[in-house]
Amino acid sequence: MKKVLKNVSFVILLLKMCIIFGQEIDAQKRIVIDVGHGGKDTGAIGTNSIQERI
């Protein structure tokens, strides 16, 4: 029973930390444009011959 209570307490503490440190109220959103690939460089080919989207 003590082990279950200890685990529940840990989960509650973890959730509180996520809420407190998760996101600032006044956080500004930032948009980043990645030019990506083009021309001769069409991107990487991953596992199962899946190619990066252009």
GROMACS elastic network, one bead per residue, 0.5 to 0.9 nm:
[ bonds ]
;  ai    aj funct       b0    kb
    1     4     6  0.52237   500
    1     5     6  0.62634   500
    1     6     6  0.85939   500
    2     5     6  0.50616   500
    2     6     6  0.60225   500
    2     7     6  0.86003   500
    3     6     6  0.50102   500
    3     7     6  0.61933   500
    3     8     6  0.86427   500
    4     7     6  0.51050   500
    4     8     6  0.61646   500
    4     9     6  0.85530   500
    5     8     6  0.51070   500
    5     9     6  0.60784   500
    5    10     6  0.85531   500
    6     9     6  0.51241   500
    6    10     6  0.61952   500
    6    11     6  0.87617   500
    7    10     6  0.50572   500
    7    11     6  0.62871   500
    7    12     6  0.87171   500
    8    11     6  0.51377   500
    8    12     6  0.62400   500
    8    13     6  0.86180   500
    9    12     6  0.51593   500
    9    13     6  0.61591   500
    9    14     6  0.85809   500
   10    13     6  0.50951   500
   10    14     6  0.61093   500
   10    15     6  0.86470   500
   11    14     6  0.50057   500
   11    15     6  0.61712   500
   11    16     6  0.86283   500
   12    15     6  0.51363   500
   12    16     6  0.62350   500
   12    17     6  0.86957   500
   13    16     6  0.51183   500
   13    17     6  0.62719   500
   13    18     6  0.87186   500
   14    17     6  0.51388   500
   14    18     6  0.62850   500
   14    19     6  0.87766   500
   15    18     6  0.50486   500
   15    19     6  0.63110   500
   15    20     6  0.86651   500
   16    19     6  0.51566   500
   16    20     6  0.61242   500
   16    21     6  0.85236   500
   17    20     6  0.50638   500
   17    21     6  0.58270   500
   17    22     6  0.75218   500
   18    21     6  0.54289   500
   18    23     6  0.85354   500
   19    22     6  0.52020   500
   19    23     6  0.75587   500
   20    23     6  0.75750   500
   20    24     6  0.85566   500
   21    24     6  0.74604   500
   23    26     6  0.86786   500
   23    27     6  0.72030   500
   24    27     6  0.51313   500
   24    28     6  0.88748   500
   25    28     6  0.89426   500
   33    36     6  0.87777   500
   35    38     6  0.85767   500
   36    42     6  0.88624   500
   36    43     6  0.80177   500
   36    54     6  0.70250   500
   37    40     6  0.83990   500
   37    41     6  0.57248   500
   37    42     6  0.54974   500
   37    43     6  0.58170   500
   37    53     6  0.88683   500
   37    54     6  0.62703   500
   38    41     6  0.54671   500
   38    42     6  0.55450   500
   38    43     6  0.79195   500
   38    54     6  0.72114   500
   39    42     6  0.66860   500
   41    44     6  0.84620   500
   42    51     6  0.83803   500
   42    52     6  0.76156   500
   42    53     6  0.82579   500
   42    54     6  0.67797   500
   43    51     6  0.68135   500
   43    52     6  0.53442   500
   43    53     6  0.73968   500
   43    54     6  0.72117   500
   44    50     6  0.85006   500
   44    51     6  0.59399   500
   44    52     6  0.56244   500
   45    48     6  0.84776   500
   45    49     6  0.57783   500
   45    50     6  0.55801   500
   45    52     6  0.63406   500
   46    49     6  0.56428   500
   46    50     6  0.51253   500
   46    51     6  0.60444   500
   46    52     6  0.75714   500
   47    50     6  0.60225   500
   47    51     6  0.86517   500
   48    51     6  0.89931   500
   51    54     6  0.89072   500
